[in-house]
Amino acid sequence: MKHITIIDYGSGNVLSAQKSFIKVLNENNIEAKVLISKKLNDIKNSTHIVLPGQGAFATCMNGIKNTPGLIEELYDFAIIKKKPFLGICVGMQMLATDSEENGIHEGLNWIEGHIKALPSNNLKLPHMGWNNVKPTKKNNLIENSEDFYFVHSYYFKCKNEQNILAETQYGINFSSIVVKENIYGVQFHPEKSSSQGLRLIKNFVSK
């Protein structure tokens, strides 16, 4: 049985994410348990981890840092044991080296790159609503270009092109999905993205 843990550190849309994961499991007859937790033992026993995030980068990072042992346990899960890990929105951004949102703040540095402000280019910020996500390489998380739901003003500028899995155009082309081995990050909200969001969740759970 799969054990999926959605990390609750005070800054993520955890209930909405849990509801979407449970819907996917039920519709596809996948036997799994979906927990909302920050307990180290729950993380240790998980097969999949989801790190959601909303709000400011520094606030989210502080939420993780203020839970004793949480960063170390997540590192062991994703980097040492190489189990499937998914960051959503700011949860994706925290995978980066650092962020320039409201000053310079250190990230987890699991995927090299910097979180930078989207240029306005006379476009409305935050970038909010549906937009196209186009895969840049063949993968089994998202097969085709599809629309997903975004709410953000900052984007992940990857140091290495091989870490870019998909891009989206909003004033500039930016990385909307990043990847490094077993670690995935999506800038959009799959839990708010209708059937294509549920399909992406199913593909992640199937890993």
Summary of the structure (lengths in Angstrom):
residues: 207
radius of gyration: 15.7
end to end distance: 12.8
largest distance: 49.2
contacts: 708
relative contact order: 0.17
helix: 29%
strand: 33%
